[in-house]
Amino acid sequence: MKNPSIQNYAALAFIYTLLQGVGMAIMHWGWNINYAIGQRFVYGVLVVEIIVAILIVFFVTRYASWREVGYDKISWVNTLWVLPFLIASGIITVTIFRAALQPGVAFSALVGVMAAALLALIVGFCEETMFRGIVLRGALLRHGLFVSILISAVAFMLLHVVNVLGGNPLSDMPSHLSSQIWYGLLMAPLALKIRNLIPLILVHAMWDFSSLATNFVEINDGGLINGAFVAGPLLHYGIMIAILLVLLFERKRYAS
C-alpha cells in the first residue's frame, strides 16, 4: 500500500531544510556561534539536531513506519559495498579516540570528542532517514529509479545551502555543494541495495566525526589519517559508478 505521507516527500524535505535553516540562523545570530568557533559550534548544532531527530522519530512513528522509510530487513551481502568506507573512516575514528585518551589531554577535550561523536550519529540518523529514507522511498512511489536517486541527491545537496545561515562562507559553497550531490548519488543506490539505513548511518557518522572531533584534539598520525582521507574520495567514485551500473540492470525491480 502506498503511504500518502511519504508521497509528500518534497514538502517534508522542504520542512526539514527550513527547520535546519532556522536552527542555524538562531545559532549564528542569536547565540553568536558559527563555523569558525569549532568547539562551541559542535555544542550549538547538537541542540538543533536533537530537536530535529525528535521530530523525525515522531513523524515516522505517527504517520509512516520504519520499514517504509528504509529500515527493512538488511541485505548482509550488500553491506560489502560499504565495507571499504567503514574501514577508511574507522581508521580515522580510532585514531581520534586514541588521541583523546592520551595522558595529559584535558578531560574537557574528551567530553568534546564524545559530544562530536553523539552529534555525528544524530546527523547521520536524521539525514539518512530523511534523504535516503523518506525522500528516496517517496520519490520511488511517483518516479523511476534513476529520477528518484537524482531527486534524493539534489534534495540532500540543497539542505546544505542553509549552512550559510550558520556562518559558512559563501565562497566555500560551490565545492561544498558539489561534494554533497556526489555523496547523495552514492548513498541513494547503497540504501536501495542494502535495504537498511543503519550501515549508511555509521559511514555518515564516522566521516562527519572525523572533521568535528578535530576541534577538540590534535592528531599526530598524519600519514595514516591523510591516507584514509585520500582513499575516501577514490572509493567514493569507484563504488558509485559500479553500483549505478548494477542498478541499471536491476531497475525494473524498483519500478513504482
C-alpha positions in Angstrom: 0.0 0.0 0.0 1.3 3.4 -0.9 1.8 5.7 2.1 0.4 9.2 1.3 2.6 10.7 4.0 5.9 9.8 2.3 4.5 10.6 -1.1 4.7 14.2 0.1 8.4 13.8 0.2 9.1 17.2 -1.4 7.1 19.1 1.3 8.8 17.0 4.0 12.3 17.7 2.7 11.4 21.4 2.5 10.2 21.5 6.1 13.3 19.6 7.2 15.6 22.1 5.4 13.6 25.0 6.8 13.9 23.7 10.3 17.7 23.3 9.8 17.9 26.8 8.4 16.0 28.3 11.3 18.2 26.4 13.8 21.4 27.6 12.0 20.2 31.2 12.0 19.3 31.2 15.7 22.6 29.6 16.5 24.6 32.1 14.4 22.8 35.4 15.0 21.1 34.6 18.4 23.9 32.6 20.1 26.8 34.1 18.2 28.1 30.7 17.2 29.4 29.9 13.7 31.7 27.5 11.8 34.8 29.5 12.8 34.2 28.7 16.5 34.7 25.0 16.3 34.0 23.8 19.8 31.0 26.0 20.5 29.7 25.1 17.1 29.6 21.4 17.9 27.6 22.0 21.1 25.3 24.5 19.3 24.5 22.2 16.4 23.9 19.3 18.8 21.0 21.2 20.4 19.5 21.8 16.9 19.9 18.2 15.7 18.4 16.7 18.9 15.2 18.7 18.2 15.2 17.7 14.5 15.8 14.0 15.4 12.8 14.0 17.9 10.6 15.4 15.1 11.7 12.8 12.6 11.0 10.0 15.1 7.6 11.5 15.8 6.7 11.7 12.1 7.8 8.1 11.3 6.1 6.5 14.2 2.9 8.6 13.8 2.5 8.8 10.0 4.6 6.1 8.4 6.6 3.1 9.6 10.4 2.4 10.0 10.2 -0.2 7.3 8.7 2.2 4.8 11.4 4.8 5.3 14.4 2.4 4.9 14.7 0.2 7.9 13.8 -3.1 6.2 15.5 -6.5 6.7 19.2 -5.9 6.0 20.9 -7.5 3.0 24.2 -8.5 4.6 25.8 -9.4 1.3 25.3 -5.9 0.0 26.8 -4.4 3.1 30.1 -5.3 1.5 29.6 -2.2 -0.7 30.2 0.0 2.4 32.9 -2.1 4.0 35.8 -0.1 2.4 34.2 3.2 3.7 33.8 1.6 7.2 37.5 0.6 7.2 38.7 4.1 6.0 36.5 6.1 8.4 37.1 3.5 11.1 40.8 4.2 11.0 40.2 7.9 11.5 37.7 7.3 14.3 40.1 5.0 16.2 43.0 7.4 15.8 40.9 10.3 17.1 39.8 8.4 20.2 43.4 7.3 20.9 44.5 10.9 20.8 41.7 11.9 23.2 42.7 9.2 25.7 46.4 10.1 25.7 47.8 11.2 29.1 47.8 14.9 29.6 44.8 15.5 27.4 42.3 17.7 29.2 39.0 16.0 30.3 37.1 18.7 28.5 38.7 17.6 25.3 37.4 14.0 25.8 34.0 15.4 26.6 34.1 17.4 23.4 35.1 14.3 21.4 32.2 12.4 22.9 29.8 15.3 22.0 31.2 15.3 18.5 30.5 11.5 18.3 26.9 12.0 19.5 26.4 14.9 17.1 27.7 12.8 14.2 25.4 9.9 15.0 22.4 12.1 15.2 23.2 13.9 12.0 23.8 10.6 10.3 20.4 9.3 11.5 18.5 12.5 10.6 20.0 13.0 7.1 19.9 9.3 6.1 16.3 8.8 7.3 15.1 12.0 5.5 17.0 11.8 2.2 17.8 8.1 1.7 14.7 7.1 3.5 11.7 9.4 3.2 12.7 11.3 0.1 14.1 8.4 -1.9 11.3 6.0 -1.0 8.6 8.7 -1.5 10.1 9.6 -4.9 10.0 5.9 -6.0 6.3 5.9 -5.5 6.0 8.6 -8.2 9.1 8.3 -10.4 11.5 5.8 -11.9 14.6 4.6 -10.2 17.3 7.0 -11.5 15.0 10.0 -11.3 14.3 9.1 -7.7 18.0 8.8 -7.0 18.7 12.2 -8.6 15.8 13.8 -6.6 17.2 12.4 -3.4 20.8 13.6 -4.2 19.6 17.1 -5.2 17.4 17.5 -2.1 20.4 16.4 0.1 22.6 19.0 -1.7 20.0 21.8 -1.2 19.9 21.0 2.5 23.5 22.2 2.8 22.7 25.6 1.3 21.4 26.6 4.7 24.9 26.2 6.1 25.5 29.9 5.1 23.0 30.8 7.8 25.3 29.2 10.3 28.2 31.3 9.2 29.7 29.1 6.5 31.4 31.4 3.9 29.6 31.8 0.6 33.0 31.2 -1.2 33.0 27.7 0.2 29.6 26.8 -1.1 30.3 25.6 -4.7 32.8 23.0 -3.6 30.7 22.0 -0.6 27.5 21.6 -2.6 29.4 19.6 -5.3 30.7 17.2 -2.8 27.2 16.8 -1.3 25.4 15.9 -4.5 28.1 13.3 -5.3 27.7 11.9 -1.8 23.9 11.7 -2.4 24.4 9.9 -5.7 26.4 7.2 -3.9 24.3 6.8 -0.8 20.9 6.5 -2.5 21.9 3.4 -4.5 23.6 1.9 -1.5 20.4 2.4 0.5 18.4 0.5 -2.1 20.8 -2.4 -2.3 21.3 -2.8 1.5 17.6 -2.2 2.3 18.5 -0.8 5.7 19.9 2.6 6.5 21.9 1.6 9.6 25.2 0.8 7.8 24.9 4.2 5.9 24.3 6.0 9.2 27.5 4.5 10.6 29.5 5.6 7.5 27.9 9.0 7.5 28.6 9.4 11.3 32.2 8.3 11.2 33.0 10.5 8.3 31.4 13.6 9.9 33.1 12.7 13.3 36.5 12.9 11.6 36.0 16.6 11.0 34.0 17.5 14.1 36.3 15.9 16.7 39.4 17.6 15.4 38.1 20.8 17.0 39.0 19.2 20.4 42.1 17.1 19.9 45.2 17.2 17.7 46.0 14.2 15.6 49.7 13.2 15.2 49.3 10.1 13.0 49.3 12.3 9.9 50.3 9.7 7.4 47.6 7.3 8.4 44.9 10.0 8.6 45.9 11.5 5.3 45.9 8.1 3.6 42.4 7.4 4.8 41.2 10.8 3.6 42.7 10.3 0.2 41.2 6.8 0.0 37.7 8.0 0.8 37.1 10.0 -2.4 38.7 7.4 -4.6 36.5 4.7 -3.0 33.5 7.0 -3.4 33.7 7.5 -7.1 34.7 3.9 -7.9 31.9 2.3 -5.9 29.3 4.9 -7.1 30.0 4.1 -10.7 29.9 0.3 -10.0 26.7 0.3 -8.0 24.9 2.6 -10.5 25.8 0.2 -13.3 24.4 -2.7 -11.2 21.2 -0.8 -10.6 20.9 -0.1 -14.3 20.5 -3.8 -14.9 18.1 -4.2 -11.9 16.0 -1.1 -12.4 12.8 -3.0 -13.1 12.9 -4.3 -9.5 12.4 -0.8 -8.2 9.7 0.4 -10.6 6.9 2.2 -8.9 
